[in-house]
Amino acid sequence: MFNVGSLLSQVNSSSKNVDGNKTAVIFKDKKFTYYQLNSLSNRLANKFLELGIQKGDRIAALLYNCAEYWEVYFACAKIGAILVPLNFRLAPPELEFALKDSDPRILVFGEPFRKMVRELEPRLSGVKYYFRLLGAGETTDLFTEDLQHLDYERLYEAKENEPEAEINLEDDLFIMYTSGTTGRPKGAVWTHSNSLWFSVSQIISLSFKAEDITLLSGPMYHVGSLQDMSMPTFHMVGTCVLLPSRGANSLTVLQLMEHERVTKALLFPIMLYDILALRNLNEYDLSSLKTVFTGGEPVPIASIRRFQEQFPRVDLVQLYGLTEGGGIATGCLPEYAVEKAGSAGKPILNVDLKISDDAGTALEPGGIGEVLVKSPAVSKGYWRRPDANAEIFVKGWCRTGDLGRLDKDGFLYLEGRKKDMIISGAENIYPAEIENVLFQHPKIHDAAVIGVPDARWGEAVVAVIVTKPGESISPTEVIEHCKGNLAGYKKPRHVVFIDSLPRTPSQKVQKYILRDRFKNLGES
């Protein structure tokens, strides 16, 4: 049965669908060909089987981005184990929750997390084996191997033949804990079918080819790197370049794109803003770059225009999607970048989308309501959360919690999170509209709009601003700028300045943190 592991197994097939000598993964100075990645994944898979791992067992990974992540991912896929990519930014109690909730048999962790893992171990009764991965230059004398604690290299001890396992398309592939913006994370379950459908949809809608060299800039515990861009690249036998989790900034991103001759890159909006703010941007040879994908939040029109001016030969494709909703749901393709600037685009292949009111009734073009998506890539549901499943997955549709509207041509425009909508003086105010105006000011680098309690108006609009380096701007100037571009009731009543906006790993602004921080502003 064809499954995600088969993407590598084809290197040994008689039809030779995969060029095994081609580079599959690049991470720092480490490069794996497809032959090597398949061989290493087989060794891990067979070792897992020797340790008693069965189909459906979970294997958790607490790792910074590294080439070995793909070994673990494909090893799990080949034997029907379920990968649990863990967010390394979580605090110990949050990690403990995810580990207890997913209940893995094996935990693969990086040396930087050894102390944390040791502290959690007494409360993780389900974990049978711990494998520690040393990064380049990392050494320790404090780790002693025993029956349960082993170095990662021990996983290579098994044979490299294809493991014997029967994996079906509907078998679970991974559990990804959503970073979310409120509350405890929920584990979205993806099957092999979800992943492969999503991969094919990206290949056709976003034009992936065998010659592509794709930069993955997000953490591997996020769908933006584990599935977005990576799987279609592997499917087409291209090359994935993985950005390190530590020490990366706008300069290292540019250097990596130049050195590896990247053709496609996934860059979150805040990364785009940082790159566009560089004064020496023209010093880098990015002639190989063809497409930049971005998503996580709407990119302001002013930033889109700045990108197009700086990179006239590079396509900027704004994407929209979510982990539960099958990754990417919509894309604004290059031919519409100017005409539909500010739009998240239209549904990609195999995705259906509608805007609905609270009763689930589809709204006419122009009406603002909740965005619902349906596709064969939509998650089968949350791990052990029937209550949440009943709320989010309704009659084949995934409720996103995002507000949006469709124009007459079917293009999606996002208006923010449903819970972020501000009601002031009985008027509905959508933060995205105000944020777009704020980004048009030449001194503003980043911005978020929230509502805070107000005795008179119900809620008051607050603009939270990050200025560009070396720039300053007064609250009055911000309000006047908005006043000239928005209806009076939409302009901010309060303006605050901070060094940076709190964001999730997928670079979505955590507005609940801002609302809590500035909740008393409405009292002034």
C-alpha positions in Angstrom: 0.0 0.0 0.0 1.4 3.4 -1.0 1.9 5.7 2.0 4.2 8.6 3.1 7.1 6.3 3.7 6.8 5.1 0.1 8.1 8.5 -1.1 11.5 7.4 0.0 11.1 3.6 -0.6 10.8 4.3 -4.3 14.6 4.7 -4.5 14.8 0.9 -4.5 12.0 0.2 -6.9 12.6 -1.3 -10.3 10.8 1.7 -12.0 13.3 4.1 -10.5 10.8 6.9 -10.0 13.3 8.6 -7.6 16.9 9.6 -8.4 18.5 8.2 -5.2 21.7 10.2 -5.8 19.9 13.6 -5.7 20.2 15.7 -2.5 17.0 15.4 -0.4 17.9 17.4 2.7 20.4 20.2 3.5 21.0 21.3 7.0 24.1 23.4 7.8 27.0 21.4 6.5 25.1 18.1 6.4 23.5 16.8 3.2 21.5 13.6 2.7 20.8 12.1 -0.7 17.5 10.2 -1.2 19.5 6.9 -0.9 21.0 8.0 2.4 17.8 9.4 3.8 15.9 6.2 2.9 18.7 4.0 4.4 18.9 5.9 7.6 15.1 6.0 8.0 14.9 2.2 7.5 17.6 1.7 10.2 15.5 3.7 12.6 12.3 2.0 11.6 13.8 -1.5 12.1 15.3 -0.4 15.4 11.9 0.8 16.6 10.4 -2.5 15.6 13.1 -4.3 17.6 12.2 -2.3 20.6 8.6 -3.5 20.4 7.0 -0.4 18.7 3.8 -1.4 17.0 1.5 0.4 14.5 -0.3 3.2 16.4 2.3 3.7 19.1 3.5 7.2 19.5 7.1 8.4 19.1 7.8 12.0 20.4 10.5 14.3 19.2 11.8 17.2 21.2 14.4 18.6 18.9 15.7 21.8 17.4 15.5 21.8 13.6 18.0 19.2 12.3 18.5 16.7 9.4 17.7 13.8 11.8 14.2 15.1 12.2 13.4 13.7 8.7 14.9 10.3 9.7 12.5 10.0 12.6 9.6 11.3 10.6 10.0 8.8 7.7 10.9 6.0 10.1 7.6 6.4 11.9 5.7 6.6 8.5 7.3 3.3 7.3 6.1 1.3 10.3 2.8 3.0 11.2 4.1 4.7 14.4 2.7 8.1 15.1 5.1 11.0 15.3 4.5 13.6 18.0 6.6 16.7 17.1 7.0 18.7 20.4 7.2 22.5 20.6 10.6 23.1 22.2 9.5 26.6 23.3 7.0 25.2 25.8 7.6 25.5 29.5 8.0 22.2 31.4 4.4 22.0 32.6 3.2 22.5 29.0 5.5 19.8 27.7 4.4 17.5 30.4 0.8 18.0 29.3 1.6 17.2 25.7 3.6 14.1 26.6 1.0 12.8 29.0 -1.8 13.5 26.5 0.0 11.7 23.6 1.5 9.0 25.8 4.5 8.1 23.6 6.6 4.9 24.0 9.8 6.6 22.8 11.1 10.2 23.3 13.9 11.4 21.0 15.4 14.6 22.4 18.2 17.0 21.8 21.1 17.5 24.3 19.9 21.0 25.2 16.7 19.5 26.6 18.4 16.8 28.7 17.9 18.5 32.0 14.3 19.2 31.3 13.6 15.6 30.2 15.3 14.2 33.3 13.1 16.4 35.5 9.9 15.2 33.6 10.9 11.6 33.5 9.4 10.5 36.8 6.0 11.7 35.7 6.2 10.0 32.2 5.4 6.5 33.0 4.5 5.6 29.4 7.9 6.4 27.9 9.9 3.2 27.7 13.0 4.5 25.8 14.8 7.9 25.7 17.2 8.6 22.8 19.5 11.7 23.1 20.8 13.5 20.0 24.0 15.5 20.2 24.2 18.5 17.9 27.5 19.7 16.3 29.9 20.7 19.0 27.7 19.5 21.9 29.4 17.3 24.4 28.5 16.2 27.9 30.0 13.9 30.6 26.7 13.8 32.6 24.8 11.3 30.4 25.2 7.6 31.2 23.6 5.0 29.0 21.4 2.4 30.5 18.5 0.2 29.3 16.2 3.2 28.8 18.6 6.1 28.1 20.6 5.7 24.9 22.5 7.9 22.4 20.7 8.5 19.2 23.4 6.8 17.2 22.2 3.5 18.7 19.2 3.8 16.4 21.5 3.1 13.4 22.4 -0.4 14.6 19.5 -2.1 12.8 19.4 -3.3 9.2 18.8 -0.9 6.4 16.3 -3.1 4.5 12.8 -1.9 4.0 10.8 -2.7 7.3 8.0 -5.2 7.1 4.8 -3.4 7.9 1.4 -2.9 6.3 0.5 0.8 6.4 -2.8 2.0 5.1 -3.6 5.5 3.9 -6.1 6.1 6.7 -3.5 5.1 9.4 -2.5 8.0 11.6 0.8 9.7 10.7 1.4 12.4 13.3 -0.2 14.4 16.1 0.6 18.1 16.0 -0.2 20.2 19.0 -1.6 23.5 17.8 0.2 26.5 19.2 -3.1 28.3 19.4 -3.6 31.7 20.9 -5.6 30.8 24.0 -6.0 27.8 26.2 -4.2 24.4 26.3 -3.0 23.0 23.0 -5.0 20.3 21.2 -3.4 17.5 19.2 -4.5 17.6 15.6 -4.2 14.1 14.1 -3.1 13.8 10.4 -3.3 10.5 8.5 -1.1 9.4 5.6 -4.0 10.2 3.3 -4.2 13.8 4.7 -0.5 14.3 4.0 -0.4 12.9 0.5 -3.6 14.7 -0.6 -2.2 17.9 0.7 1.1 17.3 -1.0 -0.5 16.7 -4.4 -2.7 19.9 -3.9 0.5 21.9 -3.3 2.3 20.4 -6.3 -0.4 21.4 -8.7 -1.6 24.7 -7.2 1.8 26.1 -6.3 3.8 24.6 -9.1 6.4 22.4 -7.4 9.0 20.9 -9.7 11.9 18.4 -9.5 14.5 21.2 -9.8 13.1 23.1 -6.8 15.4 23.9 -3.8 13.0 24.8 -1.0 13.9 26.8 2.1 11.9 25.7 5.2 12.2 28.5 7.7 9.8 27.4 10.4 10.2 24.9 13.2 9.7 21.2 12.4 7.1 20.9 15.1 4.9 23.2 13.0 2.9 22.2 10.0 4.6 25.0 8.1 7.8 23.0 7.8 6.7 19.4 8.4 4.1 19.5 5.6 3.9 22.9 3.9 6.5 23.1 1.0 8.4 20.1 2.3 6.2 17.2 1.3 5.6 18.5 -2.3 9.3 19.0 -2.6 10.0 15.4 -1.5 7.1 14.2 -3.7 8.8 15.8 -6.7 12.3 14.7 -5.7 13.5 18.2 -5.0 15.7 19.4 -2.2 14.7 20.8 1.2 16.9 23.3 2.9 16.2 23.6 6.6 16.8 26.8 8.6 18.4 26.3 12.0 16.2 27.0 15.0 18.9 29.0 16.8 20.9 32.0 15.6 18.9 32.6 12.5 17.9 36.1 11.5 17.1 38.0 8.3 20.8 38.1 7.3 21.3 34.3 7.8 18.2 33.7 5.8 19.5 35.8 2.9 22.9 34.1 3.1 21.4 30.7 3.0 19.1 31.5 0.1 22.1 32.8 -1.8 24.5 30.0 -1.0 22.1 27.1 -1.7 20.5 28.8 -4.7 17.1 28.5 -3.2 14.2 28.7 -5.7 11.2 28.6 -3.3 11.1 30.0 0.2 8.6 29.9 3.0 9.0 33.2 5.0 6.6 34.3 7.7 5.4 38.0 7.4 7.6 39.2 10.3 10.6 37.8 8.4 9.6 39.6 5.3 9.4 42.9 7.2 12.8 42.4 8.7 14.3 41.6 5.3 12.7 44.5 3.6 14.1 46.8 6.3 17.7 45.9 5.5 19.7 48.6 3.9 22.2 46.2 2.2 19.6 44.0 0.6 20.9 44.5 -2.9 24.3 43.0 -1.9 22.8 39.4 -2.0 22.5 37.4 -5.2 19.0 36.0 -5.1 18.8 35.4 -8.8 17.7 31.8 -8.3 14.7 32.8 -6.2 11.4 32.3 -8.0 8.7 32.3 -5.3 8.3 33.4 -1.8 5.4 31.9 0.2 4.1 33.7 3.2 1.3 33.2 5.7 0.2 33.1 9.3 -1.4 36.5 9.2 -2.4 38.9 6.4 0.5 40.9 4.8 -0.3 44.6 4.7 -0.7 46.1 1.2 2.2 48.5 1.8 4.6 45.6 2.5 3.4 43.7 -0.6 4.1 46.8 -2.8 7.5 47.2 -1.1 8.3 43.5 -1.9 7.3 43.8 -5.5 9.5 46.9 -5.9 12.5 45.2 -4.4 12.0 41.8 -6.0 10.2 42.4 -9.3 11.1 38.9 -10.7 10.0 37.0 -7.6 6.4 35.8 -7.1 5.0 36.6 -3.7 2.2 34.1 -2.8 0.2 34.9 0.3 -1.3 31.7 1.8 -3.9 31.0 4.4 -4.5 27.9 6.4 -4.4 26.1 9.7 -3.2 22.8 11.1 -6.7 21.4 11.7 -7.8 22.6 8.3 -5.3 20.6 6.3 -2.5 23.1 6.1 -2.9 25.5 3.3 -6.5 26.3 2.3 -6.1 29.3 0.0 -3.4 31.1 -2.0 -3.2 34.4 -3.8 -1.3 33.4 -6.9 1.2 35.8 -8.6 -1.2 36.8 -11.5 -3.5 38.3 -8.9 -0.9 39.9 -6.6 -1.6 43.5 -7.7 -5.3 43.2 -8.6 -6.2 41.4 -5.4 -3.5 42.8 -3.1 -4.4 42.1 0.5 -6.3 39.0 -0.4 -5.5 35.5 0.9 -6.5 34.2 -2.5 -8.8 31.4 -3.6 -8.9 27.8 -2.5 -6.1 25.6 -3.7 -6.9 22.3 -5.5 -9.2 20.0 -3.6 -10.3 22.6 -1.0 -13.8 24.0 -0.6 -14.4 27.1 1.4 -17.4 29.1 2.6 -18.2 32.1 4.8 -20.9 31.4 7.3 -22.9 33.1 10.0 -23.3 31.7 13.5 -26.0 29.3 12.4 -23.8 27.8 9.7 -25.6 29.5 6.8 -23.3 30.5 3.9 -23.2 34.3 3.4 -23.3 36.2 0.1 -20.1 37.9 -1.3 -19.2 40.8 0.9 -20.7 39.4 4.1 -18.3 38.9 7.0 -18.5 35.6 8.9 -16.5 32.6 10.0 -14.3 30.9 7.4 -15.1 27.2 7.0 -12.9 24.8 5.0 -13.4 21.3 3.6 -10.8 19.1 1.9 -9.4 15.5 2.0 -6.4 17.0 3.9 -8.5 18.3 6.8 -7.4 16.7 10.1 -9.4 13.6 11.2 -9.9 15.3 14.5 -8.2 16.1 17.8 -6.4 13.4 19.8 -8.7 12.2 22.5 -10.9 15.3 22.4 -14.5 14.3 21.2 -15.8 17.5 22.8 -13.6 19.7 20.7 -14.2 17.6 17.6 -17.9 18.1 17.9 -17.4 21.8 18.0 -14.8 22.3 15.3 -15.5 19.5 12.7 -19.1 19.9 11.6 -20.6 17.9 8.7 -17.2 17.6 7.0 -16.4 21.2 7.5 -13.6 22.6 9.7 -14.5 25.7 11.6 -11.4 27.9 11.6 -12.4 30.6 14.1 -11.2 33.2 11.6 -13.4 36.0 10.2 -13.4 36.7 6.5 -15.3 37.7 3.5 -15.4 36.7 -0.2 -15.4 39.3 -2.9 -17.5 38.8 -6.1 -14.7 36.8 -7.7 -14.4 34.4 -4.8 -11.2 35.8 -3.3 -10.9 35.5 0.5 -10.1 38.6 2.6 -9.4 37.9 6.3 -10.8 40.2 9.0 -9.1 38.7 12.0 -10.0 36.1 14.5 -13.6 35.7 15.4 -12.8 36.3 19.1 -10.7 39.3 18.2 -13.6 41.3 16.6 -14.1 44.5 18.5 -17.6 45.8 19.3 -17.5 49.5 20.1 -20.6 51.6 20.4 -22.6 48.8 18.9 -20.3 48.8 15.8 -18.4 45.8 14.6 -14.8 46.7 14.1 -12.3 44.3 12.4 -8.7 44.7 13.5 -7.2 43.6 10.1 -8.7 46.7 8.5 -7.0 49.1 11.0 -3.7 47.1 10.9 -3.6 47.5 7.1 -3.8 51.3 7.6 -1.2 51.3 10.3 1.3 49.5 8.1 1.0 52.2 5.5 2.8 54.6 7.9 6.5 54.7 7.0 7.7 54.7 10.6 5.7 51.6 11.7 7.5 48.2 11.5 4.9 46.0 13.2 1.4 46.5 14.6 -1.6 44.8 16.2 -5.0 46.1 17.0 -7.0 44.8 20.0 -10.1 45.8 22.0 -10.1 46.5 25.7 -13.1 47.0 28.1 -14.5 50.5 28.0 -17.2 51.7 30.4 -18.8 54.0 27.8 -18.3 52.2 24.5 -18.2 48.6 25.6 -14.8 48.2 24.0 -12.1 50.7 22.9 -9.7 50.2 20.0 -6.0 50.0 21.0 -3.1 50.1 18.5 0.0 48.3 19.7 2.9 49.6 17.7 6.5 48.5 17.0 8.4 51.3 15.3 11.2 50.8 12.7 14.7 51.0 14.1 15.8 54.6 14.8 12.3 56.0 14.3 9.8 57.5 16.7 6.2 58.5 16.4 3.7 60.0 18.7 0.3 58.6 19.6 -1.4 61.6 18.2 0.4 61.1 14.9 -0.8 57.5 14.8 -4.4 58.5 15.5 -4.3 61.2 12.9 -2.9 58.8 10.3 -5.8 56.5 11.0 -8.4 59.3 11.1 -7.5 60.2 7.5 -8.0 56.7 6.2 -10.8 55.2 8.4 -14.2 56.0 9.7 -14.0 57.9 12.9 -15.3 55.1 15.1 -12.6 52.8 13.9 -9.6 54.9 14.8 -7.6 53.9 17.9 -8.6 55.5 21.2 -5.3 54.4 22.7 -1.8 53.9 21.2 1.0 52.0 23.0 4.5 51.2 21.9 6.4 48.0 22.7 9.7 46.4 21.4 8.1 43.4 19.8 4.7 41.6 19.5 4.2 38.3 21.2 3.8 35.6 18.6 3.2 31.9 18.3 5.7 29.6 16.5 3.6 30.1 13.3 4.1 33.9 13.8 0.5 34.7 14.6 0.2 37.5 17.1 -0.9 36.4 20.5 -3.5 39.1 21.0 -4.8 37.5 24.3 -1.4 38.5 25.8 -1.8 42.0 24.6 -5.4 42.2 25.8 -4.3 41.1 29.3 -1.4 43.4 29.4 -3.4 46.5 28.4 -6.8 45.6 29.8 -6.9 48.6 32.1 -6.4 51.2 29.4 -10.1 51.7 28.9 -10.3 52.9 32.5 -8.2 56.0 31.7 
